[in-house]
């Protein structure tokens, strides 16, 4: 098990993590690694009310950063 920033729709278990993080496509979570790379995204587990609040406050910032990153990759891949 290793923590990693992953594309959640691309791995088994990612959909469960997405429900916890308000539908973000990318998030850092523990993953299982296999010979071909990411084998499975593991759920975040039980969050304390304090952690839930921190996550709720962080999601808008994370969403904006993800959108900037996707836009950058999309635009530079056209060069």
mmCIF file as gemmi writes it, N, C-alpha and C atoms, coordinates in Angstrom:
data_model
loop_
_atom_site.group_PDB
_atom_site.id
_atom_site.type_symbol
_atom_site.label_atom_id
_atom_site.label_alt_id
_atom_site.label_comp_id
_atom_site.label_asym_id
_atom_site.label_entity_id
_atom_site.label_seq_id
_atom_site.pdbx_PDB_ins_code
_atom_site.Cartn_x
_atom_site.Cartn_y
_atom_site.Cartn_z
_atom_site.occupancy
_atom_site.B_iso_or_equiv
_atom_site.pdbx_formal_charge
_atom_site.auth_seq_id
_atom_site.auth_asym_id
_atom_site.pdbx_PDB_model_num
ATOM 1 N N . UNK Axp A 1 ? 0.847 -1.17 0 1 0 ? 1 A 1
ATOM 2 C CA . UNK Axp A 1 ? 0 0 0 1 0 ? 1 A 1
ATOM 3 C C . UNK Axp A 1 ? 0.897 1.239 0 1 0 ? 1 A 1
ATOM 4 N N . UNK Axp A 2 ? 0.599 2.155 -0.933 1 0 ? 2 A 1
ATOM 5 C CA . UNK Axp A 2 ? 1.357 3.392 -1.066 1 0 ? 2 A 1
ATOM 6 C C . UNK Axp A 2 ? 0.401 4.546 -1.319 1 0 ? 2 A 1
ATOM 7 N N . UNK Axp A 3 ? 0.66 5.718 -0.739 1 0 ? 3 A 1
ATOM 8 C CA . UNK Axp A 3 ? -0.151 6.879 -1.094 1 0 ? 3 A 1
ATOM 9 C C . UNK Axp A 3 ? 0.291 7.42 -2.448 1 0 ? 3 A 1
ATOM 10 N N . UNK Axp A 4 ? -0.674 7.818 -3.264 1 0 ? 4 A 1
ATOM 11 C CA . UNK Axp A 4 ? -0.343 8.357 -4.578 1 0 ? 4 A 1
ATOM 12 C C . UNK Axp A 4 ? -1.488 9.229 -5.082 1 0 ? 4 A 1
ATOM 13 N N . UNK Axp A 5 ? -1.148 10.197 -5.903 1 0 ? 5 A 1
ATOM 14 C CA . UNK Axp A 5 ? -2.125 11.066 -6.556 1 0 ? 5 A 1
ATOM 15 C C . UNK Axp A 5 ? -2.515 10.362 -7.849 1 0 ? 5 A 1
ATOM 16 N N . UNK Axp A 6 ? -3.765 9.905 -7.955 1 0 ? 6 A 1
ATOM 17 C CA . UNK Axp A 6 ? -4.168 9.08 -9.093 1 0 ? 6 A 1
ATOM 18 C C . UNK Axp A 6 ? -5.417 9.625 -9.775 1 0 ? 6 A 1
ATOM 19 N N . UNK Axp A 7 ? -5.575 9.185 -11.033 1 0 ? 7 A 1
ATOM 20 C CA . UNK Axp A 7 ? -6.791 9.455 -11.803 1 0 ? 7 A 1
ATOM 21 C C . UNK Axp A 7 ? -7.82 8.417 -11.37 1 0 ? 7 A 1
ATOM 22 N N . UNK Axp A 8 ? -8.769 8.83 -10.56 1 0 ? 8 A 1
ATOM 23 C CA . UNK Axp A 8 ? -9.703 7.905 -9.922 1 0 ? 8 A 1
ATOM 24 C C . UNK Axp A 8 ? -10.573 7.108 -10.889 1 0 ? 8 A 1
ATOM 25 N N . UNK Axp A 9 ? -11.109 7.716 -11.977 1 0 ? 9 A 1
ATOM 26 C CA . UNK Axp A 9 ? -11.915 6.905 -12.887 1 0 ? 9 A 1
ATOM 27 C C . UNK Axp A 9 ? -11.111 5.807 -13.585 1 0 ? 9 A 1
ATOM 28 N N . UNK Axp A 10 ? -9.798 5.904 -13.54 1 0 ? 10 A 1
ATOM 29 C CA . UNK Axp A 10 ? -8.964 4.94 -14.245 1 0 ? 10 A 1
ATOM 30 C C . UNK Axp A 10 ? -8.567 3.717 -13.439 1 0 ? 10 A 1
ATOM 31 N N . UNK Axp A 11 ? -9 3.621 -12.179 1 0 ? 11 A 1
ATOM 32 C CA . UNK Axp A 11 ? -8.579 2.486 -11.351 1 0 ? 11 A 1
ATOM 33 C C . UNK Axp A 11 ? -9.767 1.887 -10.597 1 0 ? 11 A 1
ATOM 34 N N . UNK Axp A 12 ? -9.752 0.584 -10.391 1 0 ? 12 A 1
ATOM 35 C CA . UNK Axp A 12 ? -10.796 -0.02 -9.563 1 0 ? 12 A 1
ATOM 36 C C . UNK Axp A 12 ? -10.791 0.613 -8.171 1 0 ? 12 A 1
ATOM 37 N N . UNK Axp A 13 ? -11.956 0.839 -7.64 1 0 ? 13 A 1
ATOM 38 C CA . UNK Axp A 13 ? -12.086 1.465 -6.325 1 0 ? 13 A 1
ATOM 39 C C . UNK Axp A 13 ? -12.113 2.978 -6.384 1 0 ? 13 A 1
ATOM 40 N N . UNK Axp A 14 ? -11.75 3.547 -7.519 1 0 ? 14 A 1
ATOM 41 C CA . UNK Axp A 14 ? -11.719 4.998 -7.659 1 0 ? 14 A 1
ATOM 42 C C . UNK Axp A 14 ? -13.076 5.643 -7.52 1 0 ? 14 A 1
ATOM 43 N N . UNK Axp A 15 ? -14.128 4.944 -7.961 1 0 ? 15 A 1
ATOM 44 C CA . UNK Axp A 15 ? -15.466 5.513 -7.867 1 0 ? 15 A 1
ATOM 45 C C . UNK Axp A 15 ? -15.892 5.711 -6.41 1 0 ? 15 A 1
ATOM 46 N N . UNK Axp A 16 ? -15.491 4.807 -5.526 1 0 ? 16 A 1
ATOM 47 C CA . UNK Axp A 16 ? -15.825 4.951 -4.104 1 0 ? 16 A 1
ATOM 48 C C . UNK Axp A 16 ? -15.101 6.157 -3.498 1 0 ? 16 A 1
ATOM 49 N N . UNK Axp A 17 ? -13.854 6.359 -3.901 1 0 ? 17 A 1
ATOM 50 C CA . UNK Axp A 17 ? -13.1 7.514 -3.405 1 0 ? 17 A 1
ATOM 51 C C . UNK Axp A 17 ? -13.726 8.793 -3.939 1 0 ? 17 A 1
ATOM 52 N N . UNK Axp A 18 ? -14.129 8.786 -5.207 1 0 ? 18 A 1
ATOM 53 C CA . UNK Axp A 18 ? -14.75 9.972 -5.805 1 0 ? 18 A 1
ATOM 54 C C . UNK Axp A 18 ? -15.99 10.413 -5.038 1 0 ? 18 A 1
ATOM 55 N N . UNK Axp A 19 ? -16.763 9.473 -4.525 1 0 ? 19 A 1
ATOM 56 C CA . UNK Axp A 19 ? -17.956 9.828 -3.753 1 0 ? 19 A 1
ATOM 57 C C . UNK Axp A 19 ? -17.581 10.582 -2.488 1 0 ? 19 A 1
ATOM 58 N N . UNK Axp A 20 ? -16.444 10.255 -1.917 1 0 ? 20 A 1
ATOM 59 C CA . UNK Axp A 20 ? -15.982 10.909 -0.69 1 0 ? 20 A 1
ATOM 60 C C . UNK Axp A 20 ? -15.434 12.306 -0.972 1 0 ? 20 A 1
ATOM 61 N N . UNK Axp A 21 ? -14.874 12.502 -2.172 1 0 ? 21 A 1
ATOM 62 C CA . UNK Axp A 21 ? -14.203 13.766 -2.489 1 0 ? 21 A 1
ATOM 63 C C . UNK Axp A 21 ? -14.987 14.6 -3.504 1 0 ? 21 A 1
ATOM 64 N N . UNK Axp A 22 ? -16.31 14.51 -3.422 1 0 ? 22 A 1
ATOM 65 C CA . UNK Axp A 22 ? -17.205 15.354 -4.222 1 0 ? 22 A 1
ATOM 66 C C . UNK Axp A 22 ? -16.951 15.256 -5.725 1 0 ? 22 A 1
ATOM 67 N N . UNK Axp A 23 ? -16.64 14.055 -6.208 1 0 ? 23 A 1
ATOM 68 C CA . UNK Axp A 23 ? -16.517 13.831 -7.646 1 0 ? 23 A 1
ATOM 69 C C . UNK Axp A 23 ? -15.216 14.249 -8.293 1 0 ? 23 A 1
ATOM 70 N N . UNK Axp A 24 ? -14.197 14.602 -7.509 1 0 ? 24 A 1
ATOM 71 C CA . UNK Axp A 24 ? -12.916 14.958 -8.118 1 0 ? 24 A 1
ATOM 72 C C . UNK Axp A 24 ? -12.38 13.778 -8.922 1 0 ? 24 A 1
ATOM 73 N N . UNK Axp A 25 ? -11.799 14.053 -10.083 1 0 ? 25 A 1
ATOM 74 C CA . UNK Axp A 25 ? -11.221 12.989 -10.903 1 0 ? 25 A 1
ATOM 75 C C . UNK Axp A 25 ? -9.848 12.559 -10.4 1 0 ? 25 A 1
ATOM 76 N N . UNK Axp A 26 ? -9.127 13.446 -9.767 1 0 ? 26 A 1
ATOM 77 C CA . UNK Axp A 26 ? -7.785 13.149 -9.247 1 0 ? 26 A 1
ATOM 78 C C . UNK Axp A 26 ? -7.775 13.395 -7.744 1 0 ? 26 A 1
ATOM 79 N N . UNK Axp A 27 ? -7.11 12.504 -7.016 1 0 ? 27 A 1
ATOM 80 C CA . UNK Axp A 27 ? -6.984 12.683 -5.577 1 0 ? 27 A 1
ATOM 81 C C . UNK Axp A 27 ? -5.862 11.789 -5.071 1 0 ? 27 A 1
ATOM 82 N N . UNK Axp A 28 ? -5.271 12.175 -3.967 1 0 ? 28 A 1
ATOM 83 C CA . UNK Axp A 28 ? -4.24 11.364 -3.338 1 0 ? 28 A 1
ATOM 84 C C . UNK Axp A 28 ? -4.886 10.429 -2.326 1 0 ? 28 A 1
ATOM 85 N N . UNK Axp A 29 ? -4.68 9.15 -2.524 1 0 ? 29 A 1
ATOM 86 C CA . UNK Axp A 29 ? -5.222 8.132 -1.63 1 0 ? 29 A 1
ATOM 87 C C . UNK Axp A 29 ? -4.266 6.95 -1.61 1 0 ? 29 A 1
ATOM 88 N N . UNK Axp A 30 ? -4.454 6.065 -0.663 1 0 ? 30 A 1
ATOM 89 C CA . UNK Axp A 30 ? -3.642 4.854 -0.657 1 0 ? 30 A 1
ATOM 90 C C . UNK Axp A 30 ? -4.068 3.965 -1.816 1 0 ? 30 A 1
ATOM 91 N N . UNK Axp A 31 ? -3.09 3.361 -2.46 1 0 ? 31 A 1
ATOM 92 C CA . UNK Axp A 31 ? -3.35 2.47 -3.582 1 0 ? 31 A 1
ATOM 93 C C . UNK Axp A 31 ? -2.605 1.161 -3.384 1 0 ? 31 A 1
ATOM 94 N N . UNK Axp A 32 ? -3.087 0.137 -4.058 1 0 ? 32 A 1
ATOM 95 C CA . UNK Axp A 32 ? -2.365 -1.124 -4.156 1 0 ? 32 A 1
ATOM 96 C C . UNK Axp A 32 ? -1.657 -1.114 -5.499 1 0 ? 32 A 1
ATOM 97 N N . UNK Axp A 33 ? -0.393 -1.458 -5.485 1 0 ? 33 A 1
ATOM 98 C CA . UNK Axp A 33 ? 0.38 -1.51 -6.716 1 0 ? 33 A 1
ATOM 99 C C . UNK Axp A 33 ? 0.502 -2.946 -7.203 1 0 ? 33 A 1
ATOM 100 N N . UNK Axp A 34 ? 0.497 -3.111 -8.508 1 0 ? 34 A 1
ATOM 101 C CA . UNK Axp A 34 ? 0.691 -4.408 -9.136 1 0 ? 34 A 1
ATOM 102 C C . UNK Axp A 34 ? 1.753 -4.291 -10.208 1 0 ? 34 A 1
ATOM 103 N N . UNK Axp A 35 ? 1.972 -5.353 -10.922 1 0 ? 35 A 1
ATOM 104 C CA . UNK Axp A 35 ? 3.002 -5.386 -11.971 1 0 ? 35 A 1
ATOM 105 C C . UNK Axp A 35 ? 2.742 -4.352 -13.067 1 0 ? 35 A 1
ATOM 106 N N . UNK Axp A 36 ? 1.485 -4.035 -13.317 1 0 ? 36 A 1
ATOM 107 C CA . UNK Axp A 36 ? 1.128 -3.094 -14.378 1 0 ? 36 A 1
ATOM 108 C C . UNK Axp A 36 ? 0.889 -1.675 -13.869 1 0 ? 36 A 1
ATOM 109 N N . UNK Axp A 37 ? 1.137 -1.422 -12.6 1 0 ? 37 A 1
ATOM 110 C CA . UNK Axp A 37 ? 0.913 -0.095 -12.033 1 0 ? 37 A 1
ATOM 111 C C . UNK Axp A 37 ? -0.14 -0.129 -10.948 1 0 ? 37 A 1
ATOM 112 N N . UNK Axp A 38 ? -1.018 0.864 -10.95 1 0 ? 38 A 1
ATOM 113 C CA . UNK Axp A 38 ? -2.045 0.952 -9.915 1 0 ? 38 A 1
ATOM 114 C C . UNK Axp A 38 ? -3.046 -0.175 -10.086 1 0 ? 38 A 1
ATOM 115 N N . UNK Axp A 39 ? -3.18 -0.974 -9.044 1 0 ? 39 A 1
ATOM 116 C CA . UNK Axp A 39 ? -4.098 -2.103 -9.066 1 0 ? 39 A 1
ATOM 117 C C . UNK Axp A 39 ? -5.47 -1.712 -8.504 1 0 ? 39 A 1
ATOM 118 N N . UNK Axp A 40 ? -5.466 -0.89 -7.447 1 0 ? 40 A 1
ATOM 119 C CA . UNK Axp A 40 ? -6.718 -0.523 -6.799 1 0 ? 40 A 1
ATOM 120 C C . UNK Axp A 40 ? -6.527 0.72 -5.943 1 0 ? 40 A 1
ATOM 121 N N . UNK Axp A 41 ? -7.524 1.617 -5.974 1 0 ? 41 A 1
ATOM 122 C CA . UNK Axp A 41 ? -7.555 2.767 -5.069 1 0 ? 41 A 1
ATOM 123 C C . UNK Axp A 41 ? -8.306 2.336 -3.812 1 0 ? 41 A 1
ATOM 124 N N . UNK Axp A 42 ? -7.731 2.622 -2.665 1 0 ? 42 A 1
ATOM 125 C CA . UNK Axp A 42 ? -8.35 2.234 -1.397 1 0 ? 42 A 1
ATOM 126 C C . UNK Axp A 42 ? -9.162 3.389 -0.831 1 0 ? 42 A 1
ATOM 127 N N . UNK Axp A 43 ? -10.257 3.096 -0.164 1 0 ? 43 A 1
ATOM 128 C CA . UNK Axp A 43 ? -11.086 4.173 0.4 1 0 ? 43 A 1
ATOM 129 C C . UNK Axp A 43 ? -10.334 4.978 1.446 1 0 ? 43 A 1
ATOM 130 N N . UNK Axp A 44 ? -10.789 6.195 1.667 1 0 ? 44 A 1
ATOM 131 C CA . UNK Axp A 44 ? -10.142 7.069 2.644 1 0 ? 44 A 1
ATOM 132 C C . UNK Axp A 44 ? -10.318 6.564 4.067 1 0 ? 44 A 1
ATOM 133 N N . UNK Axp A 45 ? -11.34 5.797 4.312 1 0 ? 45 A 1
ATOM 134 C CA . UNK Axp A 45 ? -11.589 5.306 5.666 1 0 ? 45 A 1
ATOM 135 C C . UNK Axp A 45 ? -12.426 6.295 6.451 1 0 ? 45 A 1
ATOM 136 N N . UNK Axp A 46 ? -12.54 6.038 7.724 1 0 ? 46 A 1
ATOM 137 C CA . UNK Axp A 46 ? -13.338 6.909 8.588 1 0 ? 46 A 1
ATOM 138 C C . UNK Axp A 46 ? -12.593 8.201 8.866 1 0 ? 46 A 1
ATOM 139 N N . UNK Axp A 47 ? -13.209 9.308 8.499 1 0 ? 47 A 1
ATOM 140 C CA . UNK Axp A 47 ? -12.639 10.62 8.762 1 0 ? 47 A 1
ATOM 141 C C . UNK Axp A 47 ? -13.316 11.217 9.985 1 0 ? 47 A 1
ATOM 142 N N . UNK Axp A 48 ? -12.535 11.876 10.805 1 0 ? 48 A 1
ATOM 143 C CA . UNK Axp A 48 ? -13.106 12.579 11.953 1 0 ? 48 A 1
ATOM 144 C C . UNK Axp A 48 ? -13.893 13.78 11.434 1 0 ? 48 A 1
ATOM 145 N N . UNK Axp A 49 ? -14.778 14.335 12.226 1 0 ? 49 A 1
ATOM 146 C CA . UNK Axp A 49 ? -15.484 15.55 11.798 1 0 ? 49 A 1
ATOM 147 C C . UNK Axp A 49 ? -14.514 16.669 11.411 1 0 ? 49 A 1
ATOM 148 N N . UNK Axp A 50 ? -13.413 16.79 12.124 1 0 ? 50 A 1
ATOM 149 C CA . UNK Axp A 50 ? -12.411 17.803 11.803 1 0 ? 50 A 1
ATOM 150 C C . UNK Axp A 50 ? -11.821 17.542 10.41 1 0 ? 50 A 1
ATOM 151 N N . UNK Axp A 51 ? -11.474 16.28 10.127 1 0 ? 51 A 1
ATOM 152 C CA . UNK Axp A 51 ? -10.912 15.925 8.821 1 0 ? 51 A 1
ATOM 153 C C . UNK Axp A 51 ? -11.934 16.115 7.712 1 0 ? 51 A 1
ATOM 154 N N . UNK Axp A 52 ? -13.185 15.769 7.969 1 0 ? 52 A 1
ATOM 155 C CA . UNK Axp A 52 ? -14.25 15.977 6.986 1 0 ? 52 A 1
ATOM 156 C C . UNK Axp A 52 ? -14.38 17.458 6.631 1 0 ? 52 A 1
ATOM 157 N N . UNK Axp A 53 ? -14.297 18.318 7.627 1 0 ? 53 A 1
ATOM 158 C CA . UNK Axp A 53 ? -14.383 19.756 7.392 1 0 ? 53 A 1
ATOM 159 C C . UNK Axp A 53 ? -13.19 20.259 6.582 1 0 ? 53 A 1
ATOM 160 N N . UNK Axp A 54 ? -11.996 19.788 6.924 1 0 ? 54 A 1
ATOM 161 C CA . UNK Axp A 54 ? -10.805 20.18 6.154 1 0 ? 54 A 1
ATOM 162 C C . UNK Axp A 54 ? -10.934 19.76 4.695 1 0 ? 54 A 1
ATOM 163 N N . UNK Axp A 55 ? -11.406 18.546 4.47 1 0 ? 55 A 1
ATOM 164 C CA . UNK Axp A 55 ? -11.582 18.048 3.11 1 0 ? 55 A 1
ATOM 165 C C . UNK Axp A 55 ? -12.604 18.896 2.365 1 0 ? 55 A 1
ATOM 166 N N . UNK Axp A 56 ? -13.723 19.198 3.009 1 0 ? 56 A 1
ATOM 167 C CA . UNK Axp A 56 ? -14.766 20.023 2.395 1 0 ? 56 A 1
ATOM 168 C C . UNK Axp A 56 ? -14.222 21.39 1.99 1 0 ? 56 A 1
ATOM 169 N N . UNK Axp A 57 ? -13.396 21.974 2.845 1 0 ? 57 A 1
ATOM 170 C CA . UNK Axp A 57 ? -12.816 23.286 2.543 1 0 ? 57 A 1
ATOM 171 C C . UNK Axp A 57 ? -11.757 23.215 1.447 1 0 ? 57 A 1
ATOM 172 N N . UNK Axp A 58 ? -11.072 22.082 1.329 1 0 ? 58 A 1
ATOM 173 C CA . UNK Axp A 58 ? -9.993 21.943 0.347 1 0 ? 58 A 1
ATOM 174 C C . UNK Axp A 58 ? -10.496 21.629 -1.061 1 0 ? 58 A 1
ATOM 175 N N . UNK Axp A 59 ? -11.656 21.032 -1.166 1 0 ? 59 A 1
ATOM 176 C CA . UNK Axp A 59 ? -12.144 20.559 -2.471 1 0 ? 59 A 1
ATOM 177 C C . UNK Axp A 59 ? -12.236 21.66 -3.524 1 0 ? 59 A 1
ATOM 178 N N . UNK Axp A 60 ? -12.777 22.844 -3.24 1 0 ? 60 A 1
ATOM 179 C CA . UNK Axp A 60 ? -12.808 23.874 -4.292 1 0 ? 60 A 1
ATOM 180 C C . UNK Axp A 60 ? -11.41 24.243 -4.814 1 0 ? 60 A 1
ATOM 181 N N . UNK Axp A 61 ? -10.441 24.352 -3.92 1 0 ? 61 A 1
ATOM 182 C CA . UNK Axp A 61 ? -9.071 24.661 -4.329 1 0 ? 61 A 1
ATOM 183 C C . UNK Axp A 61 ? -8.486 23.518 -5.158 1 0 ? 61 A 1
ATOM 184 N N . UNK Axp A 62 ? -8.707 22.298 -4.709 1 0 ? 62 A 1
ATOM 185 C CA . UNK Axp A 62 ? -8.224 21.134 -5.455 1 0 ? 62 A 1
ATOM 186 C C . UNK Axp A 62 ? -8.858 21.08 -6.84 1 0 ? 62 A 1
ATOM 187 N N . UNK Axp A 63 ? -10.164 21.316 -6.911 1 0 ? 63 A 1
ATOM 188 C CA . UNK Axp A 63 ? -10.868 21.282 -8.198 1 0 ? 63 A 1
ATOM 189 C C . UNK Axp A 63 ? -10.257 22.297 -9.164 1 0 ? 63 A 1
ATOM 190 N N . UNK Axp A 64 ? -9.986 23.506 -8.679 1 0 ? 64 A 1
ATOM 191 C CA . UNK Axp A 64 ? -9.376 24.533 -9.525 1 0 ? 64 A 1
ATOM 192 C C . UNK Axp A 64 ? -7.983 24.141 -9.993 1 0 ? 64 A 1
ATOM 193 N N . UNK Axp A 65 ? -7.189 23.576 -9.099 1 0 ? 65 A 1
ATOM 194 C CA . UNK Axp A 65 ? -5.839 23.15 -9.473 1 0 ? 65 A 1
ATOM 195 C C . UNK Axp A 65 ? -5.87 22.006 -10.48 1 0 ? 65 A 1
ATOM 196 N N . UNK Axp A 66 ? -6.799 21.087 -10.309 1 0 ? 66 A 1
ATOM 197 C CA . UNK Axp A 66 ? -6.931 19.976 -11.26 1 0 ? 66 A 1
ATOM 198 C C . UNK Axp A 66 ? -7.321 20.506 -12.631 1 0 ? 66 A 1
ATOM 199 N N . UNK Axp A 67 ? -8.277 21.423 -12.668 1 0 ? 67 A 1
ATOM 200 C CA . UNK Axp A 67 ? -8.701 22.006 -13.95 1 0 ? 67 A 1
ATOM 201 C C . UNK Axp A 67 ? -7.545 22.717 -14.64 1 0 ? 67 A 1
ATOM 202 N N . UNK Axp A 68 ? -6.727 23.448 -13.88 1 0 ? 68 A 1
ATOM 203 C CA . UNK Axp A 68 ? -5.556 24.12 -14.462 1 0 ? 68 A 1
ATOM 204 C C . UNK Axp A 68 ? -4.57 23.102 -15.022 1 0 ? 68 A 1
ATOM 205 N N . UNK Axp A 69 ? -4.338 22.037 -14.288 1 0 ? 69 A 1
ATOM 206 C CA . UNK Axp A 69 ? -3.401 21.015 -14.741 1 0 ? 69 A 1
ATOM 207 C C . UNK Axp A 69 ? -3.877 20.308 -15.995 1 0 ? 69 A 1
ATOM 208 N N . UNK Axp A 70 ? -5.15 19.958 -16.039 1 0 ? 70 A 1
ATOM 209 C CA . UNK Axp A 70 ? -5.706 19.292 -17.224 1 0 ? 70 A 1
ATOM 210 C C . UNK Axp A 70 ? -5.64 20.227 -18.424 1 0 ? 70 A 1
ATOM 211 N N . UNK Axp A 71 ? -5.97 21.492 -18.213 1 0 ? 71 A 1
ATOM 212 C CA . UNK Axp A 71 ? -5.913 22.469 -19.313 1 0 ? 71 A 1
ATOM 213 C C . UNK Axp A 71 ? -4.479 22.618 -19.827 1 0 ? 71 A 1
ATOM 214 N N . UNK Axp A 72 ? -3.516 22.694 -18.916 1 0 ? 72 A 1
ATOM 215 C CA . UNK Axp A 72 ? -2.116 22.824 -19.313 1 0 ? 72 A 1
ATOM 216 C C . UNK Axp A 72 ? -1.673 21.628 -20.164 1 0 ? 72 A 1
ATOM 217 N N . UNK Axp A 73 ? -1.987 20.435 -19.713 1 0 ? 73 A 1
ATOM 218 C CA . UNK Axp A 73 ? -1.588 19.222 -20.447 1 0 ? 73 A 1
ATOM 219 C C . UNK Axp A 73 ? -2.269 19.167 -21.798 1 0 ? 73 A 1
ATOM 220 N N . UNK Axp A 74 ? -3.546 19.52 -21.833 1 0 ? 74 A 1
ATOM 221 C CA . UNK Axp A 74 ? -4.303 19.499 -23.087 1 0 ? 74 A 1
ATOM 222 C C . UNK Axp A 74 ? -3.713 20.488 -24.085 1 0 ? 74 A 1
ATOM 223 N N . UNK Axp A 75 ? -3.406 21.696 -23.629 1 0 ? 75 A 1
ATOM 224 C CA . UNK Axp A 75 ? -2.869 22.72 -24.534 1 0 ? 75 A 1
ATOM 225 C C . UNK Axp A 75 ? -1.44 22.412 -24.971 1 0 ? 75 A 1
ATOM 226 N N . UNK Axp A 76 ? -0.599 21.926 -24.091 1 0 ? 76 A 1
ATOM 227 C CA . UNK Axp A 76 ? 0.791 21.676 -24.467 1 0 ? 76 A 1
ATOM 228 C C . UNK Axp A 76 ? 0.936 20.408 -25.305 1 0 ? 76 A 1
ATOM 229 N N . UNK Axp A 77 ? -0.014 19.492 -25.222 1 0 ? 77 A 1
ATOM 230 C CA . UNK Axp A 77 ? 0.077 18.288 -26.039 1 0 ? 77 A 1
ATOM 231 C C . UNK Axp A 77 ? -0.227 18.581 -27.507 1 0 ? 77 A 1
ATOM 232 N N . UNK Axp A 78 ? -0.809 19.738 -27.78 1 0 ? 78 A 1
ATOM 233 C CA . UNK Axp A 78 ? -1.124 20.132 -29.156 1 0 ? 78 A 1
ATOM 234 C C . UNK Axp A 78 ? 0.088 20.743 -29.861 1 0 ? 78 A 1
ATOM 235 N N . UNK Axp A 79 ? 1.133 21.052 -29.101 1 0 ? 79 A 1
ATOM 236 C CA . UNK Axp A 79 ? 2.31 21.707 -29.692 1 0 ? 79 A 1
ATOM 237 C C . UNK Axp A 79 ? 3.139 20.749 -30.498 1 0 ? 79 A 1
